[in-house]
Amino acid sequence: MMTVAVVLLLGRAVDLYLMVYPSTIGEAPVLGLWEAGAVCAVIGAGGLLLAKSFLAAPAVPKRDPFLSESLSYHC
């Protein structure tokens, strides 16, 4: 639910930016250093959260009753 809320808020921010920008600055929005930096910051924060969540959980599940069968599976 939190992910959907964040996506909706970001979409609304982009929508407002595109509605207000042409009437105040000009016709075509020019992406500058601030916009590129914000995108890099969001991608970096998402990558850090993803890496943190992957490191928090073990790669092989513990106490899985079907683990031995899964490891010896052949096609």
C-alpha positions in Angstrom: 0.0 0.0 0.0 2.9 2.3 0.8 4.4 1.7 -2.6 1.2 2.7 -4.4 0.9 5.9 -2.3 4.5 6.9 -3.2 3.9 6.2 -6.9 0.7 8.3 -6.8 2.4 11.2 -5.0 5.3 11.2 -7.4 2.9 11.0 -10.4 1.0 13.9 -8.9 4.2 16.0 -8.4 5.2 15.4 -12.1 1.7 16.3 -13.2 1.7 19.6 -11.3 5.2 20.3 -12.6 4.1 19.8 -16.2 1.0 21.9 -15.6 2.7 24.9 -14.0 6.1 24.9 -15.8 4.9 26.0 -19.3 2.9 28.9 -18.0 5.7 30.3 -15.8 8.9 29.5 -17.8 8.3 28.6 -21.4 6.9 25.9 -23.7 9.3 23.0 -23.4 10.7 22.0 -20.0 14.5 21.7 -20.0 15.9 19.1 -17.7 18.8 20.5 -15.8 21.2 19.4 -13.1 18.7 19.6 -10.3 16.3 17.3 -12.0 19.0 14.8 -13.0 20.3 14.9 -9.4 16.8 14.2 -8.0 16.4 11.2 -10.3 19.8 9.9 -9.3 19.0 10.3 -5.6 15.7 8.5 -5.9 17.3 5.6 -7.9 20.2 5.5 -5.3 17.8 5.4 -2.4 15.8 2.7 -4.0 18.9 0.7 -4.7 20.1 1.0 -1.1 16.7 -0.1 0.3 16.7 -3.0 -2.1 20.2 -4.1 -1.1 19.3 -3.7 2.6 16.3 -5.9 2.2 18.2 -8.6 0.4 20.9 -8.6 3.1 18.4 -8.8 5.9 17.0 -12.2 4.8 19.0 -15.4 4.3 19.4 -16.6 0.7 18.5 -20.2 1.7 15.4 -20.6 3.8 15.7 -22.3 7.1 13.5 -25.1 8.3 12.1 -25.7 4.8 10.7 -29.2 4.6 11.1 -29.4 0.8 14.6 -27.9 0.6 16.4 -31.3 0.1 14.0 -32.1 -2.7 14.5 -28.7 -4.3 18.3 -29.0 -4.3 18.2 -32.4 -6.0 15.7 -31.5 -8.7 16.7 -32.4 -12.2 14.8 -31.4 -15.4 
